[in-house]
Amino acid sequence: MASVSELPYEERPANRDLSHIRGEYGWPFVGKTLDMLRDPQGLFAHFYEQYGPVSRISITGNKCVLLLHPDYAQRVLMDREKNFSTKMGWASVMADFFQGGLVMRDYEEHRIHRGIMTSSFKPPAMRVYASQIQRIVDKAVQRWAAQDSVLFYDEIKRLLLDIAFDVFCWVDDSESTVPKISKAFVDMMEGALGIVRLDVPGFDYHRGMEGRRYLKQFFMGMIEKKRASSDEDIFAHFCKEKTELGEYYDDEDIADHMVFLMLAAHDTTTSASTMAAYYLCHDDNLQTALAAEVAEWPDELSFDHVFHSTNGLICVFYETIRLHPPVPLFLRRTIRANPKRINADHGRFWHPERYSLG
């Protein structure tokens, strides 16, 4: 029988003994999960003030180490020594929903699967998307202007789903499948946040998994059609992309990437846009300044204007996601011993062999 150290890192159990690190776990099982959902910034500020930049915490049933310093974030994100697995970090939280997506792949596998997206995000394709997005946004703004009031979050979510269906995966909006796809995405997002993670009827988690299963089958059923089409949406690019051996990527892989991409793209932007609107509603002077700036923009925004310029609206958006990041933490799990240590202040040290990382 192979020893634990000889097993592939995906099969090694996590070391949960974090008693050598200061911190607090909170309630059994749920730990500090509810506090994080309620106010992540406040929770992390509390831990930083009480325990410093390195502490232990329990979130979503996992005992983790919390790193709250840019130097530590830089080391983990750059990961030159390949000590930190993104896949294993998210496995216990999002594996069922994000399976097959880039966030669930590490190192060489991650590099290979990025190839599916090679053509999709090159400047020629992005210029096509920018034109399509402006047309969809113009239509939405006209609809909003005809109403006495709008529910911002609901309308932005609808707008971003419209963009997803047209730019990410072109679907004729007259098709009866569109409402089903929209519902599947909503169910999947709510299910991914479910506390009780049972794939049993009656639970949000089960409804989310049903949504994911529907979406995956939907995408798989369209792959051959997309390969034979002249469509220029992201899904079509995925379907037509080939591996380094000149073969099409596996249909299941393509479908998994589409489910992850469409879910991640529209939900995070909905959250960030809503928070930006909240702050703008409380700052009349900034609203006036931005309105004057936008009034000087050309009617037809070019790709270069959107992506290669700095303006007040972009700055508002960046500041919003600094204050309220749609994803308030990134998860990693250490997968091998590392002789180098990070000084954790307070005379304590951190060693990757010892624990999972949040």
C-alpha positions, 0 to 999 in steps of 0.5 A, spaced: 500 500 500 502 506 498 504 511 503 500 518 503 506 522 501 506 517 494 499 518 493 497 523 487 496 530 491 488 529 489 488 523 493 491 525 499 487 527 505 488 534 508 491 536 514 486 539 519 491 540 525 492 548 525 492 548 533 499 551 532 496 557 529 492 563 532 484 564 530 477 561 532 473 556 528 466 559 530 460 554 530 461 547 529 460 545 521 458 552 519 464 555 522 464 562 520 461 561 514 454 565 515 459 571 518 463 571 511 456 571 507 453 577 511 460 581 511 466 578 509 470 585 509 468 585 517 470 578 518 476 579 515 478 585 518 476 582 525 481 576 524 486 581 522 486 586 528 485 580 533 490 575 530 494 578 525 496 577 517 496 569 519 490 566 522 486 559 522 478 559 521 473 555 519 469 556 512 464 552 509 466 546 513 473 546 512 478 548 517 483 553 513 488 558 514 487 565 512 492 570 509 491 577 509 497 580 507 499 582 499 506 579 500 502 572 502 497 573 496 503 574 491 507 568 493 500 564 493 498 567 486 505 566 483 506 560 486 513 559 482 514 552 486 507 549 484 505 548 492 498 551 491 493 547 488 487 551 485 483 545 484 484 542 491 482 549 494 475 549 491 474 542 491 470 541 497 466 548 495 465 548 488 467 541 485 460 539 483 458 545 480 465 548 477 467 541 475 471 541 468 472 549 468 479 552 469 478 553 476 478 546 477 485 544 473 492 545 475 499 546 472 500 543 465 492 541 465 490 548 466 495 550 460 492 545 455 485 547 457 487 554 456 488 552 449 480 551 448 480 559 449 485 561 444 481 564 439 475 566 443 479 572 446 484 575 441 483 582 439 479 580 432 474 576 436 473 581 442 472 587 437 466 583 434 463 582 441 464 589 443 460 591 437 454 586 439 455 588 447 453 595 445 447 593 441 444 589 447 446 594 452 443 600 447 436 596 447 436 595 454 437 602 456 431 604 451 427 599 455 429 602 462 428 609 459 420 607 458 419 605 465 418 609 471 423 605 475 427 599 475 429 594 480 437 595 478 439 588 480 434 584 476 435 588 470 442 588 470 442 580 471 437 580 465 442 584 461 448 580 462 444 573 461 442 577 454 449 578 453 451 571 455 446 568 450 448 573 444 456 573 445 458 567 449 453 562 446 448 565 440 441 562 442 435 565 438 431 568 443 425 566 440 427 559 442 423 556 447 429 553 451 432 560 453 427 561 459 429 554 461 437 556 460 436 562 464 432 558 470 438 553 470 443 558 471 439 562 477 438 555 480 445 553 479 448 559 482 443 559 488 445 551 489 452 553 489 451 557 495 447 552 499 449 550 506 446 543 506 449 540 500 445 534 499 443 532 492 436 530 494 429 533 492 427 539 496 434 542 497 437 548 493 443 544 492 439 539 488 436 544 484 442 547 482 445 540 480 439 539 476 440 546 473 447 544 471 446 537 468 441 541 464 446 546 461 451 541 460 446 536 456 444 543 452 451 545 450 453 538 448 447 537 444 449 543 440 457 542 439 456 539 432 452 544 430 456 550 432 462 546 429 459 546 422 456 553 423 459 560 421 457 563 428 462 567 431 460 567 439 465 564 444 462 557 444 463 556 437 470 558 438 471 553 443 468 548 439 472 549 433 479 550 437 484 544 436 489 541 441 496 541 439 495 534 436 490 537 431 484 534 434 478 537 437 477 538 444 473 533 448 465 534 447 465 534 455 470 538 456 467 544 452 461 543 455 464 544 462 468 550 460 461 553 457 457 552 464 463 555 468 464 561 463 457 563 463 456 562 470 462 566 472 461 571 467 454 574 469 454 573 476 460 576 478 459 582 474 451 583 476 454 583 483 459 588 482 455 593 477 450 593 483 454 595 488 457 601 483 450 603 482 449 603 490 455 608 491 453 612 485 446 613 488 449 616 494 454 621 490 450 626 486 457 630 484 460 624 482 454 622 478 454 629 475 462 628 473 461 622 470 455 624 466 459 630 463 464 625 461 460 620 458 456 625 454 463 626 450 464 619 448 462 617 441 455 614 440 459 608 437 464 605 442 470 602 439 474 596 442 480 600 443 476 606 447 473 601 452 479 596 453 485 601 452 483 607 455 482 610 463 476 614 464 472 615 471 467 610 470 472 605 469 475 608 476 469 607 479 468 600 477 475 598 480 474 602 486 467 598 487 471 591 486 476 593 491 471 595 496 466 589 495 470 584 491 464 579 488 469 573 490 471 575 497 477 570 497 481 565 493 482 558 495 488 554 495 490 547 498 498 546 499 500 539 496 507 538 498 512 540 503 516 547 502 523 548 506 522 555 505 517 558 511 513 565 511 514 569 517 507 570 520 509 575 525 508 574 532 514 569 532 510 564 528 511 560 522 507 558 516 509 551 513 505 549 507 505 541 509 501 543 515 494 545 512 489 547 507 489 554 505 484 559 504 
